[in-house]
Amino acid sequence: MLSNSITRAKIIRSATPLLSLVRGKAAYEGEGKTTVRVINQEVDSGLMIDTYATYGFKLNNGLTVLGPMAIFPKTVMSWQVTTAEEITEESLRLFKLLEPKIDLLVIGLDSNERTTWDRVLKMARASGLNAEVLPTDHACSTFNFLNSEGRSVAGALIPPSIIANINEDDMLHTKMHYHDIFNKPLSG
């Protein structure tokens, strides 16, 4: 009985030699193996946006930016607009003055209105900027990806006015975050 099952196993292995070889190897050995890289934890990649909220953004260096921001690979500044309707050619001029020139300006808007997107895109193009207008959440990930590739990119981001799919854990985390910010002693 035992010898019949051993013989049957030998016959199956010899009939399907590729299968028996594949079973013995690890699935991810050799060239082309799948790897994962968390880009916002790499110091050399520059600034990355970890999270966004209705009050602003949290960056990979621990900095919290309250309100809209202009973000570059190594620098972040407050951007003096509060809504997409306030974006003008004047507010976009900063991105045109940069040296070295940026390849792409990623504009993240708090509005889902197509007319607002079109108006902002026309202003950016009129200012001589190569721009992409996206919702803030998509703009954050686009900026992170392009920045991690070493592209000359900038972001003009307005925090979203509403965040869908928020749950009680998210609200508690936000409440604790505000508590931490306002109760930290100022270092000087």
C-alpha positions in Angstrom: 0.0 0.0 0.0 2.8 2.4 1.0 4.9 1.4 -2.0 1.9 2.1 -4.4 1.5 5.7 -3.1 5.3 6.3 -3.4 5.2 4.9 -6.9 2.2 7.1 -7.8 4.0 10.2 -6.5 7.1 9.4 -8.6 4.9 8.9 -11.7 3.2 12.3 -11.1 6.5 14.1 -10.5 8.0 12.6 -13.7 4.9 13.4 -15.7 5.0 17.1 -14.6 8.6 18.0 -14.1 8.0 21.8 -14.3 5.4 21.6 -11.5 7.7 19.7 -9.2 10.5 22.2 -9.8 8.2 25.2 -9.2 6.9 23.8 -5.9 10.4 23.6 -4.5 11.3 27.2 -5.3 10.2 30.3 -3.5 7.9 32.4 -5.6 9.9 35.6 -5.3 13.5 34.5 -5.9 15.7 35.9 -8.7 15.4 38.9 -10.9 12.1 40.8 -11.2 11.1 40.0 -7.6 8.4 42.2 -6.1 9.6 44.8 -3.7 7.9 47.5 -1.6 9.4 50.9 -0.8 7.7 53.3 1.6 8.7 56.6 -0.1 7.5 59.0 2.6 10.0 57.5 5.1 13.1 58.0 3.0 15.0 61.1 4.0 16.6 61.5 0.6 13.2 61.8 -1.2 12.6 65.2 0.4 9.3 66.4 1.8 6.3 64.1 1.4 2.7 64.5 2.5 1.8 61.9 5.1 -1.8 62.9 5.7 -4.3 65.6 5.0 -7.3 66.9 6.9 -9.7 69.8 6.8 -7.3 71.9 8.9 -4.2 71.2 6.8 -1.4 68.7 6.1 1.1 66.6 8.0 4.5 66.0 6.4 6.9 63.2 6.7 9.3 65.3 8.8 6.6 65.7 11.5 5.7 69.2 10.5 2.0 70.1 10.5 1.0 72.8 8.0 -2.3 74.6 8.9 -4.3 75.7 5.9 -3.2 75.8 2.3 0.4 75.2 1.4 2.9 75.6 -1.4 5.2 72.5 -1.2 8.4 71.9 -3.0 10.9 68.9 -2.8 12.8 70.5 0.1 10.7 73.4 1.3 7.1 74.2 2.3 5.4 77.6 2.7 2.0 78.8 3.7 0.0 79.7 0.5 -2.3 82.7 1.0 -5.5 81.4 -0.5 -8.3 79.8 1.4 -10.5 78.4 -1.3 -10.2 77.5 -5.0 -12.2 80.6 -5.9 -9.4 82.8 -4.5 -6.8 81.4 -6.8 -5.6 84.1 -9.2 -2.7 84.6 -11.6 -1.1 86.6 -8.9 -1.3 83.7 -6.4 0.3 81.4 -9.0 3.1 83.8 -9.8 5.3 82.3 -7.1 5.6 79.0 -9.0 6.7 80.8 -12.2 9.5 82.7 -10.4 11.3 79.5 -9.1 14.8 78.6 -10.2 15.3 75.9 -11.3 12.1 75.9 -13.2 9.5 73.3 -12.1 8.4 70.6 -14.6 4.9 70.4 -13.1 2.7 72.2 -10.7 0.2 69.9 -9.0 -2.8 72.0 -7.8 -5.0 70.3 -5.3 -8.4 71.9 -5.0 -11.1 71.7 -2.3 -13.8 71.9 -5.0 -15.2 69.3 -7.3 -16.8 71.8 -9.6 -15.6 71.4 -13.2 -16.0 75.1 -13.9 -13.6 75.9 -11.0 -11.1 73.3 -12.2 -11.2 74.7 -15.8 -10.8 78.3 -14.5 -7.7 77.4 -12.4 -6.1 75.4 -15.2 -6.6 78.2 -17.7 -5.0 80.7 -15.2 -2.0 78.3 -14.7 -1.5 77.9 -18.4 -1.9 81.7 -18.9 0.9 82.1 -16.3 3.1 79.8 -18.4 2.9 76.9 -15.9 2.6 73.2 -16.8 -0.1 72.3 -14.3 -2.3 69.4 -13.3 -5.6 70.2 -11.4 -6.8 67.4 -9.1 -8.8 66.9 -5.9 -6.5 67.5 -2.9 -6.3 63.8 -2.0 -5.1 62.8 -5.5 -2.8 65.8 -5.7 -1.0 64.8 -2.5 -0.2 61.3 -3.8 0.8 62.7 -7.2 3.2 65.2 -5.6 4.7 62.4 -3.5 5.2 60.1 -6.4 6.8 62.7 -8.7 8.9 64.0 -5.9 10.2 60.5 -5.1 11.2 60.1 -8.7 13.4 63.2 -8.4 11.2 65.3 -10.7 11.2 69.1 -10.3 7.7 69.4 -9.0 5.7 71.7 -6.8 2.3 71.5 -5.1 -0.3 74.2 -4.5 -2.7 72.5 -2.1 -5.9 73.6 -0.4 -7.1 71.3 2.4 -10.4 69.6 1.5 -13.5 71.2 3.1 -15.1 67.8 3.5 -13.5 64.4 4.0 -15.8 61.5 3.0 -15.8 58.1 4.8 -14.6 59.5 8.1 -15.2 57.3 11.2 -15.1 57.8 15.0 -11.5 56.6 15.1 -10.5 59.3 12.6 -12.4 62.0 14.6 -10.7 60.9 17.9 -7.3 60.9 16.2 -7.9 64.5 15.0 -9.1 65.6 18.4 -5.9 64.1 20.0 -3.8 65.8 17.3 -5.3 69.2 18.0 -4.8 68.6 21.8 -1.1 67.8 21.2 -0.5 70.8 19.0 -2.0 73.4 21.4 -0.6 71.9 24.6 3.0 71.6 23.4 5.3 74.2 25.0 6.9 76.6 22.6 10.6 76.0 22.3 12.7 79.1 22.0 
